[in-house]
């Protein structure tokens, strides 16, 4: 039975929603750049356009907006599409103060208080109802897995720790990831867990419901999966071990085995032929380095040595077959519950094109991401404990080799290149979002720039 939720009378019913920017344009231009998931913080929004708007339920609008960052005179658009769920109320509500965006001064929503509806428990409950019962709302499509039985009356809470998306936990049963940065096509965080579930891979929670849009182009908007209430993420566990002075090698070894299990299941779920084109991969890495050095001057003195890592990759022969991978693997993307490791968040790096994230790549890239994460964890303590990170690296690679049948440590040129590429990405990320953390990847850059890593 559907739970009855007492929402205020629809503040948007009967309004002309074909002109939403007349009410929302000024508010969103100010609000969007301040959100953690907004990717264009270092670039001004030169134009804001609404791609679609739907009244999802009374008092809640679903929008896809495009934020353009094109420089003056540049005819080519440069920006991103974002998903917004906006509440509209006649009166400002103290309990939603953190979600308050502003009061519309003109247009069809003039006089209404606008807020981020994901912070509103009543709106979150209705969003789950949409997922429980498949159906449509304008261009939006809500679907459930064939065997899914999602109970109602689950209290929602919004998680606050995420960077690039927003997640709602319902009771202790489910977690809904609402994608913020939208690209056309199926999102890997829906595609991959579904395929792995069909393979019987128990290390990845399977999707139970999802929603997507058909306009302006088909795209995944959100995924509901089982929630592991007693789980702790790898980042938290590693920091606890460091604080207690404990070794983490046993957990790292098991995590290496879990990573290999997922890679084996991915190779089976997404069969592919051929090997990675090392020359093309090295060329792409070099291009990212050049762009990063332009954006972060601190990288420039190390660029020659870093290019050497990519040149070595271009001349490298062999290596494991390219396949579908996680794409953004680190300690924050793994959970430990009941002494088992689980892998989550298969979206990949949201800054990269969706076609690239869905393509085949070397599994060494995932290994490199986890090795960099051990280094990040070790550097959270003073004094830095390099031996702790080194032991974790060795144990992780040994665990991976025990399951995968090949040892990442024996692929020196591959591993060095992918670690270098990851560290370059980290430098740009930290420079833009967390400047105080910049010394962490810069220390790795200095090490990796030396020949031999």
N, C-alpha and C positions, 0 to 999 in steps of 0.2 A: 504494500500500500504506500502511495506517495504521501510523505509528510506535508502537512499544510504549513507554509511559512508566511507569516504576516508581514509582508513588505508594505511600505507606504504606497499610497495611490501613485500610479505611474506618472512621474513628472515629465515623461517624454511622449506620452500617448498623444497622437494627433498632431504632433509637431512636424514641420517640414525638415526632414533629416537629409535632404539632398544638399543642404548648405551648412554642414556641421562646422566648417572652419570659420564661418561668420561668428560663431560663438566660441570655438575652442582654439583657434589659431594662436592668439596671443598667449593664452594660458599654456598650451603645449610647447611653444617655443621656449618658454622660461623653464617649464617643468622637466621636459625630456632630458636635456643635458645633465641634470642633477641626479638622474637615476643610475644605479650601479650597472645596469645592463645596457645602458646606452653606449654604443661603440664609438661615436664621433665626438668625444669630449674635447679633443684637441683641434676641432674644426668647427667654425660657425655654421649654423643651419641657415642656408641661404634661401631655401624654399621648403615649405611644408605642404603636402597634399594628402587628401584622404582618398584611399583606393577603394574602400568599401566601408559601409556602416550598416549595422543591423541592431534592432532592439532585441537583445537576447532574451530578456524577460522584463517585466515592468520595472522601470527605473534604472535599467542597466543597458548600456550601449557597447556593442562590440565593434572595434574599429581596426582597420589596417591602415597605417599612415606611412608615407614615404618622406624621410628627412633627407633633403638634398644638401650636399656640401660643395657644389661646383663653385670654383672661383669666378670672379667677374670676367665675363667675356668667354668663358669656357663653354662651348656648346654641348659637351657630353655630360650627362648626368652622373653624379658621384654621390652615392648615399646608400641608405638601407631602409628596408621595410620593417616596421615594428607592429606588434600586436598589443592592443590596449583594451582593457575592460573598464569602462568608466561609469560610475554611478552618478545620478543626477537627483538631487533632493531640493525641496523648497527651503529647508532650514539646515544650517550648519550643525553637525552633531559632535559633541565633545569626544565621544569614544572613537570617532574616526578622524581625530585631528591629525594623526600622523599620515593619513591617506589623503588629506585635503589638498586639492590642486589649486582651486581658486573659484571665484564667482564669475560666471559669464556675464558680460556687460552688454552684449548685443547679439543679434541673430536669434534663431529659433529657441535657444536655451537661455536667453537673457534672464537674469535674476536668479538662476538656479545655482546651487553649490555643487561643484564637480569634484569627484574624488576617485582614487584608484579602488575599483570595486573588489579587487582580490583581498583587500584588508577587511571587508565587511563580511562577518560570519553568515549573515542571512543570504547575501548574494552567493557566497561560496557553497552554501547548502543547495541552492537552486542550480548551480553549475554541476554539482554531482548528480542531481536529479536528471539533468539533461543527458549525462553519461550513462545513468542506470537504464534509461529507456531510450533505445535508438530512435532517431528522428532527425528532423531538419529545422533550421531557422534561417530563412533566406538562403544565402549561399553556404551556410555552415552545415556540416554533416556530422552526426554523433553516432558512433558505432561501438559495439561490444564484442568481445571474443565469444565464439559459439557456446562455450561451456561456462561463461562467467555468470555468477549470481551475486550481484553487488547489493549488500543490505543498505537500507536507508537509515536516517537518523544518526549519522556519524558526525560527531562534532568536528568542525574544521579548524585548523590553525595554520597560519602562514609562516613558513620558514624565513629566517632573516639573513642566513649566512651566504646565500648564493650570489654569484657575480653576474652571470649572463642570462639567467632565466628566473622564473618565479615558481615556487612549489608550495602546494597545499597538502597537508597531511590530514586525513580523515580518520578520526579515532586513532587506533593503533593498527589499522588494517590496510590502508591504501595511501599512496602518495601520487599526486597529480602534478606533473611538470607542465607548466604553461610556457611555451617557447615565446621569447620576446622578439628576437631578431628572426624574421621569416624570409626564407628563400623558397622559390617554387620547387616542387617535387616532394617525395616522401623523405621524412627526416630519418636518419640512421637510428635514432633512439627509439623509433617505432619498428623500423624494418629489421634491424639486427636482433633485438631480443625476441621478436616473434619467430624469426628463422631459427634461432638457437633453441627456443622452446620446442620447436618441431623436431630438432635433433636430439632432444632429451637432455640437453645441457642444463644441469641444475645450478650452475654457478651464476646464472643471470636471471633475475626476476622477469617473468613473462608479462607482457602487456595484457590488461583485462578490458580496457576501453580506451578510446581515443576520439579526437575530433579534428576535422580538417575543413578546408574551404575549397570551393570550386572557382571563386572569383577573387581578384582578376585572373589568377592562374592557380591550378591545384597546388595546395601546400598543406603540410601537417602543422597543426596548431597546438596540440597537447596530447599527453599520454598518461594514462592511469595505470599504475603497477602496484603489486603487493608491497607493503611497507614492513621493514624488519625492525620492530620496536626495540629489541635488545641488542642491536648491532652497534658497533663503534667503527668509525672510518679509520683507515690506515694512518692518516695524518695524526689524528688524536692519539692513537695507540703508540705511534712512534715517539711523539713528544712526551707521553707518560713514561715510556721506557727511558728516554734520555734524562728526564727529571729525576727518576729513581736511580739512575746510574746502572740500569739493566741493559743487557745485550738484547738485540732484536734479531739476531741471526736466524734463530729457529723459525720465527714468524716470516722472515724474509724468504727463507728456503721454501716454506709452504706457499707463500705468495707467488714465487717463481713457478711452482708446479701448477697453481691455479691459472696463471697467465697462459702457460702452455696448453692447459686443458681448453681454455677459451679459444686460443688460436687454432687448435686442432678441430674444434667444433665449427669455427668460422670457415676453415678450409673445406670442410665437408658440406656446410650449408650453402656456400657460395663458390662452387668449383670454378677455377680459372686456369688458363693455360699460359705458359711462358714465364719468363723471369723479369725481374725489375730491370729497366733500362737505366743502368748506373750513370751513363752520360747525361741523359735527360734529367735524372734526379739531381745530379751535381749541378747542372745548369740552373735548375730552379732554386736550389739552395744558395747558389752564388748570387742570383738576382735578389733573393730575400736579404742576403747579407748587405748588398749594396744599398737597398732601400733602408735597411736598419741603420747603417752607418751614416746615411744622410739625415735620419731622424734623431739619432743619438750620437753626438760627436765623440763621446767617450769610447765608442767602438773603433774609431778610425785607426788608432795606432796598432791595433791587433788584427786589422783586416787582412794583411798579407799572410800571416800565419794561419788564419781561419780559412782563407782561400786554399791554402795548401791541403787542408783536410778534404775539401771538396774535389780538388784535383786528384788526390789519391783515390777517392771514390770513383771518379770517372774512369780511371785506369784499372779498377778492380774487376776481377773475373770471378764468376760464381756467386755463391751466397744462397740463402734459402729462397724458395719461390715466393714471388709476390702474391698477396692474397688480401682479402678484406681483413682489416685490423680494427682496434679500438680507436686509435687516432689521437687521443689526448690522455694517455694513461699516466696516472700519478697516484700518490697515496690517498688523495681525497676522493678518488674514483673507485675505491675498493672498500668493502665492508667486511667485518669479521663478526660472525655470530655462531654460537654453538661450535666453536673451534674450527670453523670453516670460513674460507674467503669467498666473497661474492664480488662480481665486477658489475658496475653500474655506469650510467651516463655515456652512451655510445654515440652521442651527438658529434663528437670530434671537436676540433677548434672552430668555434662559430665564425671566426674572422676569415676562414678559408671558404672558397666556393663549395656549394653542396656537391657538385659533380666530382670535385677532387676528394671530398670526404667520403663519398660512396665508391670511389675507385679502389683498385688494388694497389697495395704498397708493401714495402718490406716489413715483416714482423719485427725486425730490429728497431724500427722506429718506436714501437710500444715499449720494448725493453729499455731503450735509451731514455724514454720519458720517465720510467720508474727509477732508473739509476740517478737521474737528475733530482728526483723527488727525495731520495735518501740524502743527497747532499743538502738540499733545502732544509730538511728536518734537522740534520746535524748542526747546521749553522744558526739554528734558533737558540742554542745554548752558548753561554760564554763561560770558560773558554771553548772555542770550537774543538770538536772531537773528531778529527779526520779518521781515526782508527775505527770509530763506530760506523761511519758511512762506508768505509772500505770493507768491513766485515759484512755489512748488509749487501753490498754490491756482489761480493763473492758468493754469498749464500743464495741470493736471488738467482744469479746466473746458474749456479749449480742445480738448484731446484728446477729451473726452466729446462736445463739440459737433460735432467733425469726423465722428463716427460716428453720433450719435443724430439729428442734424438740428435740434436746438434747444440753446440755450446756457443752462446753469443760472444764469449771472451775470445774465441778462436777467429772471429770475424772482425779483426782489429780495425781495418780501414772503414768497414761499414759502420761499426759501432761508434768510432770516433766522429765520422761525418754526421751521423744522426744525433749524437750528443751535442755536437757543435751547432747544428741547425736548431735544436731545441733551446740551447742556451741563448742563441741570437733572438729567438722568439721571446724568451723570458726577459731579456734586456729591454726590448721595446715595450713589453707589457708593463714592467715595473716602472719604466721611465714615464709612462702615461698615467698609470693608476696608483702606484705605490712607490714613489721615489725613494723612500727610506729603505726599501728592500733592494734597491739596485745593486749594492755591493755584493749580494749573494750570487746572482748570475755573472757579474763582472769578474768575480774570483775564478769562476769556471772558465770564462772567456780567456783569461790570462793563462790558465793551465792548458787549455785546449789549443791555444795559438802556438804553443811550443811544439815543435815537430815531435811526433810520437805520442802527443796527448799526455 
